Amino acid sequence: MPKEGEDVTIDSILKVILDVDTPVLGRLDINGKLYFSDESDIHLQANKIYVRAGELHIGNETHPY
């Protein structure tokens, strides 16, 4: 788990399921795939979020964000 203020990169080969709240991140670069768990309310906090060559998935058709 990253610490508050840290920069995080999700590499292109990774598929990450976020199922816990994060501390406030410095920067989040998404080059792979980031999914939010549908099991509970999850909070992602970052000063900057870049979806570069990746994907960010929150919710679904029946339960959109």
PyMOL Python script that loads the backbone (N, CA, C, O; Angstrom):
from pymol import cmd

cmd.read_pdbstr("""\
ATOM      1  N   MET A   1       0.845  -1.173   0.000  1.00  0.00           N
ATOM      2  CA  MET A   1       0.000   0.000   0.000  1.00  0.00           C
ATOM      3  C   MET A   1       0.895   1.241   0.000  1.00  0.00           C
ATOM      4  O   MET A   1       1.789   1.362   0.837  1.00  0.00           O
ATOM      5  N   PRO A   2       0.658   2.150  -0.926  1.00  0.00           N
ATOM      6  CA  PRO A   2       1.476   3.370  -0.963  1.00  0.00           C
ATOM      7  C   PRO A   2       1.195   4.257   0.240  1.00  0.00           C
ATOM      8  O   PRO A   2       0.138   4.178   0.867  1.00  0.00           O
ATOM      9  N   LYS A   3       2.163   5.095   0.537  1.00  0.00           N
ATOM     10  CA  LYS A   3       2.030   6.048   1.629  1.00  0.00           C
ATOM     11  C   LYS A   3       1.518   7.389   1.097  1.00  0.00           C
ATOM     12  O   LYS A   3       1.597   7.660  -0.102  1.00  0.00           O
ATOM     13  N   GLU A   4       1.001   8.212   1.985  1.00  0.00           N
ATOM     14  CA  GLU A   4       0.474   9.520   1.587  1.00  0.00           C
ATOM     15  C   GLU A   4       1.533  10.322   0.842  1.00  0.00           C
ATOM     16  O   GLU A   4       2.687  10.399   1.265  1.00  0.00           O
ATOM     17  N   GLY A   5       1.115  10.926  -0.293  1.00  0.00           N
ATOM     18  CA  GLY A   5       1.987  11.767  -1.092  1.00  0.00           C
ATOM     19  C   GLY A   5       2.840  11.029  -2.102  1.00  0.00           C
ATOM     20  O   GLY A   5       3.478  11.669  -2.938  1.00  0.00           O
ATOM     21  N   GLU A   6       2.876   9.712  -2.060  1.00  0.00           N
ATOM     22  CA  GLU A   6       3.694   8.941  -2.995  1.00  0.00           C
ATOM     23  C   GLU A   6       3.084   8.954  -4.392  1.00  0.00           C
ATOM     24  O   GLU A   6       1.868   9.059  -4.552  1.00  0.00           O
ATOM     25  N   ASP A   7       3.939   8.846  -5.389  1.00  0.00           N
ATOM     26  CA  ASP A   7       3.509   8.686  -6.771  1.00  0.00           C
ATOM     27  C   ASP A   7       3.377   7.199  -7.061  1.00  0.00           C
ATOM     28  O   ASP A   7       4.193   6.394  -6.612  1.00  0.00           O
ATOM     29  N   VAL A   8       2.336   6.840  -7.818  1.00  0.00           N
ATOM     30  CA  VAL A   8       2.062   5.439  -8.128  1.00  0.00           C
ATOM     31  C   VAL A   8       1.880   5.293  -9.634  1.00  0.00           C
ATOM     32  O   VAL A   8       1.221   6.115 -10.270  1.00  0.00           O
ATOM     33  N   THR A   9       2.467   4.244 -10.198  1.00  0.00           N
ATOM     34  CA  THR A   9       2.296   3.923 -11.609  1.00  0.00           C
ATOM     35  C   THR A   9       1.746   2.504 -11.725  1.00  0.00           C
ATOM     36  O   THR A   9       2.284   1.571 -11.129  1.00  0.00           O
ATOM     37  N   ILE A  10       0.685   2.354 -12.487  1.00  0.00           N
ATOM     38  CA  ILE A  10       0.152   1.026 -12.809  1.00  0.00           C
ATOM     39  C   ILE A  10       0.677   0.687 -14.195  1.00  0.00           C
ATOM     40  O   ILE A  10       0.245   1.266 -15.191  1.00  0.00           O
ATOM     41  N   ASP A  11       1.608  -0.251 -14.251  1.00  0.00           N
ATOM     42  CA  ASP A  11       2.264  -0.607 -15.509  1.00  0.00           C
ATOM     43  C   ASP A  11       1.292  -1.249 -16.495  1.00  0.00           C
ATOM     44  O   ASP A  11       0.239  -1.757 -16.111  1.00  0.00           O
ATOM     45  N   SER A  12       1.662  -1.216 -17.754  1.00  0.00           N
ATOM     46  CA  SER A  12       0.788  -1.680 -18.833  1.00  0.00           C
ATOM     47  C   SER A  12       0.429  -3.154 -18.737  1.00  0.00           C
ATOM     48  O   SER A  12      -0.586  -3.572 -19.293  1.00  0.00           O
ATOM     49  N   ILE A  13       1.227  -3.943 -18.055  1.00  0.00           N
ATOM     50  CA  ILE A  13       0.935  -5.377 -17.957  1.00  0.00           C
ATOM     51  C   ILE A  13       0.046  -5.712 -16.761  1.00  0.00           C
ATOM     52  O   ILE A  13      -0.310  -6.873 -16.561  1.00  0.00           O
ATOM     53  N   LEU A  14      -0.315  -4.703 -15.964  1.00  0.00           N
ATOM     54  CA  LEU A  14      -1.058  -4.960 -14.732  1.00  0.00           C
ATOM     55  C   LEU A  14      -2.554  -4.705 -14.861  1.00  0.00           C
ATOM     56  O   LEU A  14      -2.995  -3.817 -15.591  1.00  0.00           O
ATOM     57  N   LYS A  15      -3.318  -5.509 -14.131  1.00  0.00           N
ATOM     58  CA  LYS A  15      -4.754  -5.316 -13.947  1.00  0.00           C
ATOM     59  C   LYS A  15      -4.955  -5.227 -12.436  1.00  0.00           C
ATOM     60  O   LYS A  15      -4.776  -6.221 -11.732  1.00  0.00           O
ATOM     61  N   VAL A  16      -5.323  -4.049 -11.930  1.00  0.00           N
ATOM     62  CA  VAL A  16      -5.423  -3.804 -10.498  1.00  0.00           C
ATOM     63  C   VAL A  16      -6.885  -3.605 -10.118  1.00  0.00           C
ATOM     64  O   VAL A  16      -7.601  -2.844 -10.770  1.00  0.00           O
ATOM     65  N   ILE A  17      -7.327  -4.287  -9.064  1.00  0.00           N
ATOM     66  CA  ILE A  17      -8.671  -4.090  -8.526  1.00  0.00           C
ATOM     67  C   ILE A  17      -8.505  -3.346  -7.210  1.00  0.00           C
ATOM     68  O   ILE A  17      -7.907  -3.863  -6.267  1.00  0.00           O
ATOM     69  N   LEU A  18      -9.034  -2.138  -7.152  1.00  0.00           N
ATOM     70  CA  LEU A  18      -8.945  -1.309  -5.953  1.00  0.00           C
ATOM     71  C   LEU A  18     -10.092  -1.679  -5.034  1.00  0.00           C
ATOM     72  O   LEU A  18     -11.259  -1.495  -5.380  1.00  0.00           O
ATOM     73  N   ASP A  19      -9.758  -2.205  -3.849  1.00  0.00           N
ATOM     74  CA  ASP A  19     -10.807  -2.630  -2.917  1.00  0.00           C
ATOM     75  C   ASP A  19     -10.639  -2.030  -1.526  1.00  0.00           C
ATOM     76  O   ASP A  19     -11.307  -2.450  -0.581  1.00  0.00           O
ATOM     77  N   VAL A  20      -9.746  -1.045  -1.399  1.00  0.00           N
ATOM     78  CA  VAL A  20      -9.550  -0.313  -0.151  1.00  0.00           C
ATOM     79  C   VAL A  20      -9.384   1.168  -0.483  1.00  0.00           C
ATOM     80  O   VAL A  20      -8.978   1.523  -1.589  1.00  0.00           O
ATOM     81  N   ASP A  21      -9.702   2.029   0.488  1.00  0.00           N
ATOM     82  CA  ASP A  21      -9.461   3.456   0.307  1.00  0.00           C
ATOM     83  C   ASP A  21      -7.961   3.711   0.271  1.00  0.00           C
ATOM     84  O   ASP A  21      -7.186   3.012   0.924  1.00  0.00           O
ATOM     85  N   THR A  22      -7.564   4.712  -0.492  1.00  0.00           N
ATOM     86  CA  THR A  22      -6.145   5.057  -0.582  1.00  0.00           C
ATOM     87  C   THR A  22      -5.862   6.305   0.237  1.00  0.00           C
ATOM     88  O   THR A  22      -6.761   7.107   0.490  1.00  0.00           O
ATOM     89  N   PRO A  23      -4.605   6.470   0.651  1.00  0.00           N
ATOM     90  CA  PRO A  23      -4.218   7.774   1.179  1.00  0.00           C
ATOM     91  C   PRO A  23      -4.194   8.753   0.002  1.00  0.00           C
ATOM     92  O   PRO A  23      -4.337   8.332  -1.146  1.00  0.00           O
ATOM     93  N   VAL A  24      -4.021  10.018   0.260  1.00  0.00           N
ATOM     94  CA  VAL A  24      -3.930  10.989  -0.829  1.00  0.00           C
ATOM     95  C   VAL A  24      -2.594  10.769  -1.535  1.00  0.00           C
ATOM     96  O   VAL A  24      -1.530  11.005  -0.963  1.00  0.00           O
ATOM     97  N   LEU A  25      -2.666  10.315  -2.784  1.00  0.00           N
ATOM     98  CA  LEU A  25      -1.471  10.056  -3.580  1.00  0.00           C
ATOM     99  C   LEU A  25      -0.988  11.352  -4.205  1.00  0.00           C
ATOM    100  O   LEU A  25      -1.769  12.284  -4.394  1.00  0.00           O
ATOM    101  N   GLY A  26       0.290  11.412  -4.523  1.00  0.00           N
ATOM    102  CA  GLY A  26       0.813  12.565  -5.235  1.00  0.00           C
ATOM    103  C   GLY A  26       0.331  12.551  -6.676  1.00  0.00           C
ATOM    104  O   GLY A  26      -0.345  13.473  -7.131  1.00  0.00           O
ATOM    105  N   ARG A  27       0.688  11.499  -7.378  1.00  0.00           N
ATOM    106  CA  ARG A  27       0.333  11.358  -8.791  1.00  0.00           C
ATOM    107  C   ARG A  27       0.050   9.887  -9.055  1.00  0.00           C
ATOM    108  O   ARG A  27       0.735   9.006  -8.536  1.00  0.00           O
ATOM    109  N   LEU A  28      -0.968   9.637  -9.868  1.00  0.00           N
ATOM    110  CA  LEU A  28      -1.308   8.275 -10.271  1.00  0.00           C
ATOM    111  C   LEU A  28      -1.284   8.209 -11.790  1.00  0.00           C
ATOM    112  O   LEU A  28      -2.075   8.866 -12.468  1.00  0.00           O
ATOM    113  N   ASP A  29      -0.361   7.402 -12.314  1.00  0.00           N
ATOM    114  CA  ASP A  29      -0.275   7.159 -13.759  1.00  0.00           C
ATOM    115  C   ASP A  29      -0.863   5.791 -14.040  1.00  0.00           C
ATOM    116  O   ASP A  29      -0.411   4.791 -13.482  1.00  0.00           O
ATOM    117  N   ILE A  30      -1.876   5.740 -14.908  1.00  0.00           N
ATOM    118  CA  ILE A  30      -2.523   4.473 -15.244  1.00  0.00           C
ATOM    119  C   ILE A  30      -2.156   4.103 -16.673  1.00  0.00           C
ATOM    120  O   ILE A  30      -2.658   4.693 -17.629  1.00  0.00           O
ATOM    121  N   ASN A  31      -1.278   3.122 -16.803  1.00  0.00           N
ATOM    122  CA  ASN A  31      -0.903   2.588 -18.110  1.00  0.00           C
ATOM    123  C   ASN A  31      -1.492   1.206 -18.321  1.00  0.00           C
ATOM    124  O   ASN A  31      -1.568   0.725 -19.452  1.00  0.00           O
ATOM    125  N   GLY A  32      -1.907   0.570 -17.243  1.00  0.00           N
ATOM    126  CA  GLY A  32      -2.562  -0.735 -17.304  1.00  0.00           C
ATOM    127  C   GLY A  32      -4.060  -0.560 -17.122  1.00  0.00           C
ATOM    128  O   GLY A  32      -4.659   0.338 -17.715  1.00  0.00           O
ATOM    129  N   LYS A  33      -4.674  -1.418 -16.301  1.00  0.00           N
ATOM    130  CA  LYS A  33      -6.117  -1.339 -16.067  1.00  0.00           C
ATOM    131  C   LYS A  33      -6.361  -1.215 -14.565  1.00  0.00           C
ATOM    132  O   LYS A  33      -5.814  -1.978 -13.769  1.00  0.00           O
ATOM    133  N   LEU A  34      -7.196  -0.239 -14.192  1.00  0.00           N
ATOM    134  CA  LEU A  34      -7.577  -0.043 -12.802  1.00  0.00           C
ATOM    135  C   LEU A  34      -9.083  -0.164 -12.696  1.00  0.00           C
ATOM    136  O   LEU A  34      -9.822   0.584 -13.335  1.00  0.00           O
ATOM    137  N   TYR A  35      -9.537  -1.116 -11.881  1.00  0.00           N
ATOM    138  CA  TYR A  35     -10.956  -1.360 -11.652  1.00  0.00           C
ATOM    139  C   TYR A  35     -11.281  -1.048 -10.197  1.00  0.00           C
ATOM    140  O   TYR A  35     -10.497  -1.361  -9.301  1.00  0.00           O
ATOM    141  N   PHE A  36     -12.435  -0.433  -9.963  1.00  0.00           N
ATOM    142  CA  PHE A  36     -12.920  -0.233  -8.599  1.00  0.00           C
ATOM    143  C   PHE A  36     -13.793  -1.421  -8.235  1.00  0.00           C
ATOM    144  O   PHE A  36     -14.640  -1.836  -9.026  1.00  0.00           O
ATOM    145  N   SER A  37     -13.594  -1.968  -7.052  1.00  0.00           N
ATOM    146  CA  SER A  37     -14.395  -3.084  -6.570  1.00  0.00           C
ATOM    147  C   SER A  37     -15.848  -2.648  -6.421  1.00  0.00           C
ATOM    148  O   SER A  37     -16.124  -1.518  -6.017  1.00  0.00           O
ATOM    149  N   ASP A  38     -16.774  -3.544  -6.749  1.00  0.00           N
ATOM    150  CA  ASP A  38     -18.206  -3.268  -6.591  1.00  0.00           C
ATOM    151  C   ASP A  38     -18.711  -3.673  -5.213  1.00  0.00           C
ATOM    152  O   ASP A  38     -19.894  -3.508  -4.916  1.00  0.00           O
ATOM    153  N   GLU A  39     -17.823  -4.205  -4.362  1.00  0.00           N
ATOM    154  CA  GLU A  39     -18.229  -4.736  -3.066  1.00  0.00           C
ATOM    155  C   GLU A  39     -18.522  -3.651  -2.034  1.00  0.00           C
ATOM    156  O   GLU A  39     -19.315  -3.879  -1.121  1.00  0.00           O
ATOM    157  N   SER A  40     -17.901  -2.470  -2.157  1.00  0.00           N
ATOM    158  CA  SER A  40     -18.121  -1.398  -1.188  1.00  0.00           C
ATOM    159  C   SER A  40     -17.749  -0.062  -1.814  1.00  0.00           C
ATOM    160  O   SER A  40     -17.197  -0.010  -2.913  1.00  0.00           O
ATOM    161  N   ASP A  41     -18.058   1.026  -1.097  1.00  0.00           N
ATOM    162  CA  ASP A  41     -17.677   2.352  -1.566  1.00  0.00           C
ATOM    163  C   ASP A  41     -16.181   2.536  -1.374  1.00  0.00           C
ATOM    164  O   ASP A  41     -15.665   2.395  -0.265  1.00  0.00           O
ATOM    165  N   ILE A  42     -15.502   2.845  -2.444  1.00  0.00           N
ATOM    166  CA  ILE A  42     -14.054   3.009  -2.419  1.00  0.00           C
ATOM    167  C   ILE A  42     -13.729   4.443  -2.787  1.00  0.00           C
ATOM    168  O   ILE A  42     -14.340   5.013  -3.690  1.00  0.00           O
ATOM    169  N   HIS A  43     -12.765   5.027  -2.087  1.00  0.00           N
ATOM    170  CA  HIS A  43     -12.334   6.387  -2.374  1.00  0.00           C
ATOM    171  C   HIS A  43     -10.885   6.379  -2.826  1.00  0.00           C
ATOM    172  O   HIS A  43     -10.000   5.878  -2.133  1.00  0.00           O
ATOM    173  N   LEU A  44     -10.666   6.941  -3.993  1.00  0.00           N
ATOM    174  CA  LEU A  44      -9.318   7.112  -4.533  1.00  0.00           C
ATOM    175  C   LEU A  44      -9.022   8.602  -4.496  1.00  0.00           C
ATOM    176  O   LEU A  44      -9.765   9.406  -5.059  1.00  0.00           O
ATOM    177  N   GLN A  45      -7.937   8.963  -3.833  1.00  0.00           N
ATOM    178  CA  GLN A  45      -7.567  10.365  -3.723  1.00  0.00           C
ATOM    179  C   GLN A  45      -6.159  10.553  -4.260  1.00  0.00           C
ATOM    180  O   GLN A  45      -5.233   9.839  -3.874  1.00  0.00           O
ATOM    181  N   ALA A  46      -6.005  11.529  -5.160  1.00  0.00           N
ATOM    182  CA  ALA A  46      -4.694  11.842  -5.716  1.00  0.00           C
ATOM    183  C   ALA A  46      -4.692  13.297  -6.169  1.00  0.00           C
ATOM    184  O   ALA A  46      -5.724  13.841  -6.561  1.00  0.00           O
ATOM    185  N   ASN A  47      -3.528  13.912  -6.110  1.00  0.00           N
ATOM    186  CA  ASN A  47      -3.406  15.282  -6.595  1.00  0.00           C
ATOM    187  C   ASN A  47      -3.543  15.339  -8.110  1.00  0.00           C
ATOM    188  O   ASN A  47      -4.101  16.295  -8.650  1.00  0.00           O
ATOM    189  N   LYS A  48      -3.037  14.321  -8.793  1.00  0.00           N
ATOM    190  CA  LYS A  48      -3.127  14.237 -10.256  1.00  0.00           C
ATOM    191  C   LYS A  48      -3.349  12.789 -10.648  1.00  0.00           C
ATOM    192  O   LYS A  48      -2.719  11.884 -10.100  1.00  0.00           O
ATOM    193  N   ILE A  49      -4.252  12.572 -11.604  1.00  0.00           N
ATOM    194  CA  ILE A  49      -4.493  11.234 -12.144  1.00  0.00           C
ATOM    195  C   ILE A  49      -4.358  11.322 -13.654  1.00  0.00           C
ATOM    196  O   ILE A  49      -5.046  12.113 -14.299  1.00  0.00           O
ATOM    197  N   TYR A  50      -3.475  10.513 -14.215  1.00  0.00           N
ATOM    198  CA  TYR A  50      -3.271  10.469 -15.661  1.00  0.00           C
ATOM    199  C   TYR A  50      -3.621   9.078 -16.170  1.00  0.00           C
ATOM    200  O   TYR A  50      -3.022   8.087 -15.752  1.00  0.00           O
ATOM    201  N   VAL A  51      -4.588   9.010 -17.069  1.00  0.00           N
ATOM    202  CA  VAL A  51      -4.892   7.752 -17.748  1.00  0.00           C
ATOM    203  C   VAL A  51      -4.204   7.863 -19.100  1.00  0.00           C
ATOM    204  O   VAL A  51      -4.726   8.485 -20.025  1.00  0.00           O
ATOM    205  N   ARG A  52      -3.054   7.268 -19.202  1.00  0.00           N
ATOM    206  CA  ARG A  52      -2.244   7.406 -20.407  1.00  0.00           C
ATOM    207  C   ARG A  52      -2.627   6.347 -21.428  1.00  0.00           C
ATOM    208  O   ARG A  52      -3.480   6.592 -22.280  1.00  0.00           O
ATOM    209  N   ALA A  53      -2.024   5.204 -21.357  1.00  0.00           N
ATOM    210  CA  ALA A  53      -2.295   4.131 -22.312  1.00  0.00           C
ATOM    211  C   ALA A  53      -3.148   3.056 -21.668  1.00  0.00           C
ATOM    212  O   ALA A  53      -3.231   1.938 -22.176  1.00  0.00           O
ATOM    213  N   GLY A  54      -3.789   3.390 -20.543  1.00  0.00           N
ATOM    214  CA  GLY A  54      -4.530   2.396 -19.795  1.00  0.00           C
ATOM    215  C   GLY A  54      -6.025   2.657 -19.749  1.00  0.00           C
ATOM    216  O   GLY A  54      -6.579   3.379 -20.578  1.00  0.00           O
ATOM    217  N   GLU A  55      -6.667   2.047 -18.750  1.00  0.00           N
ATOM    218  CA  GLU A  55      -8.117   2.145 -18.594  1.00  0.00           C
ATOM    219  C   GLU A  55      -8.454   2.314 -17.119  1.00  0.00           C
ATOM    220  O   GLU A  55      -7.802   1.733 -16.251  1.00  0.00           O
ATOM    221  N   LEU A  56      -9.486   3.121 -16.843  1.00  0.00           N
ATOM    222  CA  LEU A  56     -10.006   3.316 -15.499  1.00  0.00           C
ATOM    223  C   LEU A  56     -11.480   2.940 -15.523  1.00  0.00           C
ATOM    224  O   LEU A  56     -12.266   3.559 -16.240  1.00  0.00           O
ATOM    225  N   HIS A  57     -11.862   1.929 -14.744  1.00  0.00           N
ATOM    226  CA  HIS A  57     -13.236   1.420 -14.741  1.00  0.00           C
ATOM    227  C   HIS A  57     -13.868   1.637 -13.372  1.00  0.00           C
ATOM    228  O   HIS A  57     -13.379   1.137 -12.358  1.00  0.00           O
ATOM    229  N   ILE A  58     -14.972   2.399 -13.362  1.00  0.00           N
ATOM    230  CA  ILE A  58     -15.712   2.647 -12.123  1.00  0.00           C
ATOM    231  C   ILE A  58     -17.172   2.362 -12.404  1.00  0.00           C
ATOM    232  O   ILE A  58     -17.750   2.949 -13.319  1.00  0.00           O
ATOM    233  N   GLY A  59     -17.781   1.468 -11.631  1.00  0.00           N
ATOM    234  CA  GLY A  59     -19.198   1.150 -11.822  1.00  0.00           C
ATOM    235  C   GLY A  59     -19.424   0.257 -13.021  1.00  0.00           C
ATOM    236  O   GLY A  59     -18.484  -0.262 -13.625  1.00  0.00           O
ATOM    237  N   ASN A  60     -20.705   0.089 -13.354  1.00  0.00           N
ATOM    238  CA  ASN A  60     -21.089  -0.706 -14.526  1.00  0.00           C
ATOM    239  C   ASN A  60     -22.413  -0.167 -15.069  1.00  0.00           C
ATOM    240  O   ASN A  60     -22.896   0.856 -14.584  1.00  0.00           O
ATOM    241  N   GLU A  61     -22.991  -0.805 -16.028  1.00  0.00           N
ATOM    242  CA  GLU A  61     -24.209  -0.289 -16.654  1.00  0.00           C
ATOM    243  C   GLU A  61     -25.361  -0.165 -15.658  1.00  0.00           C
ATOM    244  O   GLU A  61     -26.107   0.814 -15.697  1.00  0.00           O
ATOM    245  N   THR A  62     -25.511  -1.136 -14.777  1.00  0.00           N
ATOM    246  CA  THR A  62     -26.632  -1.098 -13.833  1.00  0.00           C
ATOM    247  C   THR A  62     -26.323  -0.271 -12.582  1.00  0.00           C
ATOM    248  O   THR A  62     -27.237   0.189 -11.897  1.00  0.00           O
ATOM    249  N   HIS A  63     -25.069  -0.088 -12.296  1.00  0.00           N
ATOM    250  CA  HIS A  63     -24.654   0.699 -11.128  1.00  0.00           C
ATOM    251  C   HIS A  63     -23.528   1.665 -11.520  1.00  0.00           C
ATOM    252  O   HIS A  63     -22.377   1.480 -11.123  1.00  0.00           O
ATOM    253  N   PRO A  64     -23.872   2.697 -12.302  1.00  0.00           N
ATOM    254  CA  PRO A  64     -22.836   3.633 -12.738  1.00  0.00           C
ATOM    255  C   PRO A  64     -22.319   4.478 -11.567  1.00  0.00           C
ATOM    256  O   PRO A  64     -22.978   4.620 -10.537  1.00  0.00           O
ATOM    257  N   TYR A  65     -21.152   5.016 -11.758  1.00  0.00           N
ATOM    258  CA  TYR A  65     -20.545   5.846 -10.722  1.00  0.00           C
ATOM    259  C   TYR A  65     -21.357   7.106 -10.555  1.00  0.00           C
ATOM    260  O   TYR A  65     -21.020   7.953  -9.728  1.00  0.00           O
TER     261      TYR A  65
END
""", "prot")
cmd.dss("prot")
cmd.show_as("cartoon", "prot")
cmd.util.cbc("prot")
cmd.orient("prot")
